[in-house]
Amino acid sequence: MQVIVNGEPVELDKPVTVGELLGRYGLVPARVAVEVNQRIVPRADYGRTVLDDGNQIEIVQFVGGG
């Protein structure tokens, strides 16, 4: 199964949730925004939103600074 993450193809062995994908990248869900096929996924849905073959995912990480 292949998805596109931030413009790059990513091979997955099996369907995963948005939360599992974030874990694969070591990202903290509270510090990112995720869009699947141009629709924002509410943070509360990360654990139950299963990705399908061909999905396009955009992950934006919040960075603090001053």
N, C-alpha and C positions, 0 to 999 in steps of 0.2 A: 504494500500500500504506500502511496506517495502523496505527500501534502507539500504545499509551498509555504515556507515560513520566512517572512520578511524578504520575499523575492527569491529565496533559495530553495531548491527541491530537497526534501528530507524523506528518506525511506523509513517506514515504520513496519515492524514485524506483525503488528496487530492493531486493531482500532484502539485508540487511547482517548482519554478525556482531555479537555483543555488543562485541567489541573495536573494531570500526569505529564503532559508535554512541558509545562512550566518546570516541573520537578526535574525533567531530563536536562534542562538548561540551567538548573540551579537558581531559578528565579523565585522570588517571594511574591505570592499572589497579591498581597496588599500594596505592592510597589509597581504594579504593571497594569496596563489596560490591554485588553485583547479584543481583536476584531476577527470574526470568521465570515468569509465571503461578504465583506463590507457591512457586517452587522456587529455592533458592539455586544459582547457577551457580558452580562452582569456578573460581578465577582461571585455572587451567591450561586451562580450556575456553573462555575468552573468545574466542579466535581461531577456534574451530571451531563455536561455537553460533550458528546462523543463526536470525534472527528471522523469524517468520511474520506475515502479516496478522492483526491483531487481538490480538497478544500484549500482555500487560500487564507492563511492566517497572518495577521499583523500583530506584533507584540511591541508595545511602547513601554519603556521602563522610565519611571520617574526618578530624576536625579536632583538631590538637594544641593544647595550651595548658597554662597552669599557674596 
